[in-house]
Amino acid sequence: MRATTKAVAVLTFAVVLSQFFRSFLAVIAPELMAELVMTPAMFGWLSSTFFLSFALAQIPVGIAFDRFGVGRPVTLLLGLGVASAALFAATPSYGLAVLAQIGLGLACAPLFMALVYYASHHLPEQRFVQTITLTSAIGTAGAFMAAAPLGWATYLFGWRSALAVASVLTFLTLLGVLRYVRDVKPAGQVSETAGETLRGCLALLRLPVLWTLIPACLVLAAGITFRNAWGGPYLAEVFGLDAVRRGEAMTVASLCGLLSAFAVPLLVRRWHPKRIATIWLILTFAGAVLLALLPAASLIASVALIALLFTIGNIHPLLMAQGKGVLAPAVRGRGFGVLNSFVFLGYAIASAGFGAIAETATDAGLPPPSVFAWIFAAAALALLAGLVPYLFSPKPAPPAPLS
């Protein structure tokens, strides 16, 4: 196996873990909220701290990639992830759970971007989009692990044991990165002062073309957060599902996300990435509207629509591929960091925002279906706000067919 293939394989498994850590709260939410005595708003902030720290780390991580390559920054932050997962597994309090979530967010911050960055510098152009869409699809297996398997593990052994196992897997991934991912200084990189680096990042934000992509990056969370956090409370409060049945429902959503993600590498051989992403944004907007109008009509329909919303994450590598087309190689790390920072800033806003909506609506005396109708309506509005500017984004040429 070629060295590049081994490195991509290890980084892909790291993305699997990242997907797990961003998704596991959805299944264990009711048990966690009861054990640590959380209100809906507190749970929203617990979920959002992961994504807020994830978002804030994106640009510094991107700068580190530009300066040092992928291996050393990823290894360092995975070490933090090992400790943070262990802390979450043992936490006696809400405050320490928040601290652990911050550490997990920082640890997962470089993982998908490391895969994209490494592939952009080590793979030929015609293979780049297919590779990152395929490995992103494989990475969604982490969300699958955080569904029924986690639900059953929570039922049989408790959520703390499941998080302890995740900590061990993170340590094994760290060893793989240390062994196979070699640091190579990117071509065209020059020494910069901290001020020059900051000005370079701000210069990227002055590129009008990036602002056709940034809103779409920001609103991915409007769909995915129902799989990562709020789907569990929705199914528990509106349909009365226990941990096992919630895990099974989230497995359905994860399986739909997994299967549809594997369709993306096939679609990009035939269609422009922009066309695929546009259709996906339209479909998920329609799904959020239906859930807002009929939040308690049918368990089967609701799970299907949550699955549809979850699949919006499949356009993430397509947005990054479009970003690659407008970013010079020497600043690609920080450019990916800018785009990714908005993706995960969106998660933080959505998780905390939906928590605030839930608490306000509950305090106003609204029943659970009406509470979640307002949350779904907010998601629909956000998806529409991302779709409109994205229609003006650049249209990259489709990758050449693989030989």
C-alpha positions in Angstrom: 0.0 0.0 0.0 1.4 3.4 -1.0 2.4 5.8 1.8 -0.2 8.3 0.6 -3.0 5.7 0.7 -2.0 4.7 4.2 -2.1 8.3 5.3 -5.5 8.9 3.7 -6.8 5.7 5.4 -5.7 6.8 8.8 -7.1 10.3 8.4 -10.4 8.8 7.2 -10.7 6.8 10.4 -10.0 10.0 12.3 -12.9 11.6 10.5 -15.0 8.6 11.6 -14.2 9.4 15.2 -14.9 13.1 14.6 -18.4 12.2 13.3 -19.0 10.1 16.4 -18.0 12.8 18.8 -20.2 15.4 17.1 -23.2 13.0 17.0 -23.2 11.0 20.3 -25.2 13.5 22.4 -28.3 13.0 20.3 -28.7 9.4 21.5 -27.7 9.8 25.2 -29.3 13.3 25.7 -32.2 12.4 28.0 -30.1 10.2 30.2 -27.3 12.7 30.3 -29.7 15.6 31.0 -31.2 13.7 33.9 -27.9 12.5 35.4 -26.2 15.9 35.2 -29.4 17.9 35.9 -29.6 20.0 32.7 -32.3 22.2 31.4 -32.9 22.3 27.6 -30.9 25.5 27.3 -28.0 23.9 29.3 -28.0 21.0 26.9 -28.0 23.3 24.0 -24.9 25.1 25.3 -23.3 21.7 26.1 -23.7 20.7 22.5 -22.7 24.1 21.1 -19.4 24.3 23.1 -18.1 21.4 21.0 -18.9 23.2 17.8 -17.8 26.6 19.1 -14.4 25.4 20.0 -14.2 23.4 16.8 -15.1 26.6 14.8 -12.6 28.8 16.7 -9.8 26.4 16.0 -10.3 26.1 12.3 -8.2 29.1 11.2 -5.3 28.5 13.7 -5.3 24.9 12.6 -5.3 25.9 8.9 -2.3 28.2 9.5 -0.5 25.4 11.3 -1.1 23.1 8.3 0.4 25.8 6.0 3.4 26.1 8.2 4.1 22.5 9.4 2.0 20.1 7.3 -0.7 17.9 8.8 0.9 15.3 11.0 2.2 17.2 14.0 -0.9 19.5 14.5 -3.2 16.5 14.2 -1.2 14.3 16.6 -1.0 17.0 19.3 -4.8 17.7 19.2 -5.7 14.0 19.1 -3.8 13.7 22.4 -6.1 16.3 23.8 -9.0 14.3 22.4 -7.9 11.2 24.3 -7.9 13.1 27.6 -11.2 14.9 26.9 -13.1 11.7 26.0 -11.8 10.1 29.2 -12.9 13.2 31.2 -16.4 13.1 29.7 -16.7 9.4 30.5 -15.9 10.2 34.2 -17.5 13.6 34.6 -19.4 14.1 37.8 -20.8 17.5 36.8 -22.1 19.7 34.0 -19.2 22.0 34.2 -16.6 19.3 33.6 -18.8 17.9 30.8 -18.6 21.4 29.1 -14.9 21.4 29.6 -14.6 17.9 28.0 -16.8 19.0 25.1 -14.5 22.0 24.5 -11.5 19.6 24.4 -13.3 17.2 22.1 -14.1 20.1 19.8 -10.5 21.2 19.6 -9.4 17.6 19.1 -11.8 17.0 16.2 -11.2 20.5 14.6 -8.3 19.4 12.3 -9.5 16.0 11.2 -11.7 16.5 8.1 -9.7 19.5 7.1 -6.5 17.5 7.5 -7.9 14.9 5.1 -8.9 17.6 2.5 -5.6 19.4 2.9 -3.5 16.3 2.6 -5.4 15.1 -0.4 -5.2 18.5 -2.1 -1.4 18.4 -1.9 -0.7 14.7 -2.6 -3.3 13.6 -5.1 -3.7 14.5 -8.8 -6.5 17.0 -9.6 -8.7 14.4 -11.3 -8.8 12.3 -8.2 -9.2 14.9 -5.5 -13.0 15.4 -5.5 -13.7 11.7 -5.8 -11.3 10.9 -3.0 -12.6 13.5 -0.5 -16.2 12.7 -1.2 -15.6 9.0 -0.8 -13.6 9.3 2.4 -16.2 11.8 3.7 -18.8 9.1 3.0 -16.8 6.5 4.9 -16.4 9.0 7.7 -20.2 9.1 8.2 -19.8 5.6 9.7 -19.0 7.5 12.9 -22.5 8.9 13.0 -23.7 5.3 12.5 -21.6 4.2 15.5 -23.3 7.0 17.5 -26.7 5.7 16.7 -28.1 2.1 17.5 -24.7 0.8 18.7 -24.4 3.7 21.2 -28.1 3.3 22.1 -27.5 -0.4 22.9 -24.3 0.3 24.7 -26.0 3.0 26.8 -28.8 0.6 27.7 -26.5 -2.3 28.5 -23.4 -0.7 30.0 -24.2 3.0 30.4 -23.0 6.0 28.4 -19.8 6.4 30.4 -18.4 3.0 29.3 -19.1 3.9 25.6 -17.2 7.1 26.0 -14.3 5.3 27.6 -14.1 3.0 24.6 -14.1 6.1 22.3 -11.2 7.4 24.3 -9.2 4.2 23.6 -10.0 4.4 19.8 -8.8 8.0 19.7 -5.5 6.9 21.2 -5.1 4.2 18.6 -5.9 6.8 15.8 -3.2 9.1 17.3 -0.7 6.3 16.9 -1.7 5.7 13.3 -1.3 9.4 12.5 2.1 9.5 14.2 3.2 6.5 12.1 1.8 7.2 8.6 1.1 10.9 8.2 4.3 12.6 7.2 4.8 16.4 7.5 5.7 18.1 4.2 6.2 21.8 4.0 3.6 23.1 1.4 5.0 24.5 -1.8 5.2 28.2 -2.0 5.1 28.7 1.7 7.1 31.7 3.1 7.8 32.8 6.6 5.3 35.2 8.1 5.0 37.2 11.2 1.8 36.8 13.3 0.5 40.1 12.0 1.1 39.1 8.4 -0.7 35.8 9.0 -3.7 37.7 10.5 -3.8 40.1 7.6 -3.6 37.2 5.2 -6.7 35.6 6.8 -8.6 38.9 6.7 -7.6 39.3 3.1 -9.4 36.0 2.3 -12.5 37.3 3.9 -12.4 40.2 1.4 -12.8 37.8 -1.5 -16.4 38.2 -2.7 -16.4 34.7 -4.2 -15.9 33.1 -0.7 -19.0 34.9 0.5 -21.1 32.9 -2.0 -19.9 29.8 -0.2 -19.7 30.9 3.4 -23.5 31.2 4.0 -24.0 27.6 2.7 -21.2 26.5 5.0 -22.8 28.2 7.9 -26.3 26.6 7.5 -25.2 23.0 7.1 -25.8 22.7 10.9 -29.4 23.7 10.5 -30.0 20.2 9.2 -27.3 18.2 10.8 -27.9 19.3 14.3 -31.1 17.2 14.4 -28.9 14.1 14.0 -26.1 15.4 16.3 -28.1 16.8 19.2 -31.8 17.7 18.8 -33.2 14.7 17.1 -33.0 12.7 20.3 -35.0 15.1 22.4 -37.5 15.6 19.6 -38.2 11.8 19.3 -38.3 11.4 23.1 -40.6 14.4 23.8 -42.9 14.2 20.8 -43.1 10.4 20.2 -42.0 9.0 23.6 -39.1 6.9 22.4 -36.6 5.4 24.9 -32.9 5.3 24.5 -32.9 2.0 22.5 -35.6 3.1 20.1 -34.0 6.6 19.7 -30.8 4.8 18.8 -32.6 2.7 16.2 -34.3 5.8 14.7 -30.9 7.6 14.6 -29.5 4.5 13.0 -32.0 4.9 10.2 -31.0 8.5 9.8 -27.3 7.6 9.8 -27.8 4.8 7.3 -29.5 7.2 5.0 -26.7 9.7 5.4 -24.1 6.9 4.8 -25.8 5.5 1.7 -26.4 9.0 0.2 -22.8 10.0 1.0 -21.5 7.1 -1.0 -23.6 8.3 -3.9 -21.8 11.6 -4.0 -18.5 10.3 -5.6 -20.7 8.8 -8.4 -22.7 11.9 -8.9 -19.6 14.2 -9.2 -18.6 12.1 -12.2 -21.7 13.2 -14.1 -22.7 16.6 -12.5 -21.0 19.7 -11.4 -20.5 19.9 -7.6 -22.5 23.1 -7.5 -25.5 21.5 -9.2 -25.5 18.6 -6.7 -25.2 21.0 -3.7 -27.9 23.3 -5.0 -30.4 20.4 -5.3 -29.5 19.1 -1.9 -30.1 22.5 -0.3 -33.5 22.8 -1.9 -34.6 19.3 -0.8 -33.5 19.8 2.8 -35.2 23.2 2.9 -38.4 21.5 1.8 -37.9 18.8 4.5 -37.6 21.4 7.3 -40.7 23.1 6.1 -42.7 19.9 6.2 -41.4 19.1 9.8 -42.4 22.7 10.9 -45.9 22.2 9.5 -46.4 18.6 10.7 -44.1 18.0 13.6 -46.1 15.1 15.2 -48.0 13.7 12.2 -46.0 10.4 11.8 -43.0 8.8 13.5 -42.0 7.2 10.2 -42.3 10.4 8.3 -40.5 12.4 10.9 -37.5 10.0 11.1 -37.4 10.0 7.2 -37.3 13.8 7.2 -34.7 14.0 9.9 -32.6 11.6 7.8 -33.1 14.0 4.8 -31.9 16.9 6.9 -28.9 14.9 8.1 -27.8 14.3 4.6 -27.1 18.0 4.0 -23.7 17.3 5.5 -22.8 15.4 2.3 -22.3 18.7 0.4 -19.5 19.7 2.8 -16.7 18.2 0.7 -18.3 19.8 -2.4 -18.2 23.2 -0.8 -14.5 22.6 0.1 -13.8 21.5 -3.5 -15.3 24.7 -4.8 -13.1 26.6 -2.2 -10.0 24.8 -3.5 -10.7 26.2 -6.9 -10.3 29.8 -5.7 -7.5 29.3 -3.1 -3.8 29.4 -3.9 -1.8 26.4 -2.6 0.3 28.4 -0.2 -2.8 29.7 1.6 -5.1 26.7 1.2 -4.8 25.6 4.8 -6.0 28.9 6.2 -8.6 29.2 3.4 -10.1 25.8 4.3 -9.9 26.9 7.9 -12.0 30.0 7.1 -14.7 27.9 5.4 -14.7 25.2 8.0 -14.8 27.8 10.8 -18.2 29.0 9.4 -19.4 25.4 9.1 -18.8 24.7 12.8 -19.7 28.2 14.0 -23.1 27.3 12.4 -23.2 24.2 14.6 -22.6 26.3 17.7 -25.3 28.8 16.7 -27.8 26.2 15.8 -27.3 24.1 19.0 -27.5 27.0 21.4 -30.2 28.8 19.3 -32.4 25.8 19.2 -32.0 25.3 22.9 -33.0 29.0 23.5 -36.1 28.5 21.3 -37.0 25.3 23.1 -36.7 26.9 26.5 -38.6 30.0 25.5 -41.4 28.0 23.9 -41.6 25.6 26.8 -41.8 28.5 29.3 -44.6 29.9 27.2 -46.6 26.7 27.8 -46.4 25.3 24.3 -46.7 21.5 24.0 -43.7 19.6 22.6 -44.9 19.4 19.0 -45.3 23.2 18.9 -41.9 23.7 20.5 -40.2 21.6 17.8 -42.3 23.2 15.1 -40.7 26.5 15.9 -37.2 24.9 15.9 -37.9 23.3 12.5 -39.1 26.6 11.1 -35.9 28.3 12.2 -33.9 25.5 10.4 -35.9 26.1 7.2 -35.3 29.8 7.3 -31.6 29.3 7.8 -31.3 26.8 4.9 -33.1 29.3 2.6 -30.6 32.0 3.7 -27.7 29.7 2.7 -29.3 28.7 -0.6 -29.8 32.1 -2.1 -26.2 33.4 -2.1 -24.9 29.9 -3.1 -26.7 30.2 -6.4 -24.1 32.8 -7.3 -21.1 30.6 -6.3 -18.4 29.6 -8.9 -19.1 26.5 -11.0 -16.0 24.4 -11.1 -15.3 22.0 -14.0 -16.2 18.4 -13.3 -13.2 16.2 -12.5 -11.8 14.1 -15.3 -13.0 10.4 -15.3 -10.8 8.0 -13.5 -8.7 5.8 -15.8 
